[in-house]
Amino acid sequence: MELFDQLVSEQLKTMDQLLFLQEELERCRELEEELIKLQNETGLRLIQEEINIMKKQLHEIQQIFEKQTEEVIQSYQRTYHKTLFVDPKVSDVTRSS
């Protein structure tokens, strides 16, 4: 289970990155709306560039998170499979359930 715990820990860090980036993106979108109202073209272009960069980062982190999810699932399945079929005590308990 050590690998599983490590993978989950890494995934939690990635989730923190995702949440932070999503909050920042929302903040920038609100600023974008204000700049549109103020008709500030220069500021609007700058914030739109920042939004595009954050969207790209968010997409990259989402892909990492999805990959980590697959790794966590595979690690869990491998560990469960080993426990179920290697340890006769666990296997007997599982069969009687």
C-alpha positions as CSV (number, residue, x, y, z in Angstrom):
1,M,0.0,0.0,0.0
2,E,3.0,2.3,0.2
3,L,2.9,3.0,-3.5
4,F,-0.8,3.6,-3.3
5,D,-0.4,6.1,-0.4
6,Q,2.4,7.9,-2.3
7,L,0.2,8.2,-5.5
8,V,-2.7,9.5,-3.5
9,S,-0.5,12.1,-1.8
10,E,0.8,13.2,-5.2
11,Q,-2.8,13.4,-6.5
12,L,-3.8,15.6,-3.5
13,K,-1.0,18.0,-4.3
14,T,-2.2,18.2,-7.9
15,M,-5.8,18.8,-6.7
16,D,-4.5,21.7,-4.7
17,Q,-2.8,23.1,-7.8
18,L,-6.1,22.7,-9.8
19,L,-8.1,24.4,-7.1
20,F,-5.7,27.3,-6.9
21,L,-5.6,27.8,-10.6
22,Q,-9.3,27.6,-10.9
23,E,-9.7,30.3,-8.3
24,E,-7.1,32.5,-10.0
25,L,-8.9,32.0,-13.4
26,E,-12.2,33.0,-11.9
27,R,-10.5,36.1,-10.4
28,C,-9.1,37.0,-13.8
29,R,-12.5,36.5,-15.5
30,E,-14.1,38.9,-13.0
31,L,-11.3,41.4,-13.7
32,E,-11.9,40.9,-17.5
33,E,-15.6,41.7,-17.1
34,E,-14.7,44.9,-15.2
35,L,-12.2,45.9,-17.9
36,I,-14.8,45.3,-20.6
37,K,-17.2,47.6,-18.7
38,L,-14.5,50.3,-18.4
39,Q,-13.5,49.8,-22.1
40,N,-9.9,49.5,-21.1
41,E,-8.5,47.8,-24.2
42,T,-4.9,47.5,-23.0
43,G,-5.8,46.1,-19.7
44,L,-8.3,43.8,-21.4
45,R,-5.7,42.4,-23.8
46,L,-3.3,41.7,-20.9
47,I,-5.9,40.0,-18.7
48,Q,-7.1,37.9,-21.7
49,E,-3.6,36.8,-22.3
50,E,-3.2,35.8,-18.7
51,I,-6.6,33.9,-18.9
52,N,-5.4,32.0,-21.9
53,I,-2.2,31.0,-20.2
54,M,-4.1,29.9,-17.1
55,K,-6.5,27.9,-19.2
56,K,-3.6,26.1,-20.8
57,Q,-2.1,25.4,-17.4
58,L,-5.4,24.2,-16.1
59,H,-5.8,21.8,-19.0
60,E,-2.2,20.4,-18.4
61,I,-2.9,19.9,-14.7
62,Q,-6.2,18.2,-15.4
63,Q,-4.4,15.8,-17.7
64,I,-1.8,15.1,-15.0
65,F,-4.6,14.6,-12.5
66,E,-6.4,12.1,-14.8
67,K,-3.2,10.2,-15.3
68,Q,-2.6,10.1,-11.5
69,T,-6.2,8.8,-11.0
70,E,-5.5,5.9,-13.4
71,E,-2.2,5.2,-11.5
72,V,-4.0,5.2,-8.1
73,I,-6.7,2.9,-9.4
74,Q,-4.2,0.5,-10.9
75,S,-2.1,0.5,-7.7
76,Y,-5.1,-0.2,-5.6
77,Q,-6.2,-3.0,-7.9
78,R,-2.8,-4.6,-7.9
79,T,-2.6,-4.4,-4.1
80,Y,-6.2,-5.7,-3.7
81,H,-5.5,-8.5,-6.2
82,K,-2.3,-9.5,-4.3
83,T,-4.1,-9.5,-1.0
84,L,-7.0,-11.4,-2.3
85,F,-5.2,-14.1,-4.1
86,V,-1.9,-14.4,-2.2
87,D,-2.8,-14.3,1.4
88,P,-5.0,-17.4,2.1
89,K,-6.4,-15.9,5.4
90,V,-7.7,-12.9,3.5
91,S,-8.9,-15.0,0.6
92,D,-10.9,-17.3,3.0
93,V,-12.5,-14.3,4.7
94,T,-13.4,-12.8,1.4
95,R,-14.9,-16.0,0.1
96,S,-17.1,-16.5,3.2
97,S,-18.5,-13.0,2.9
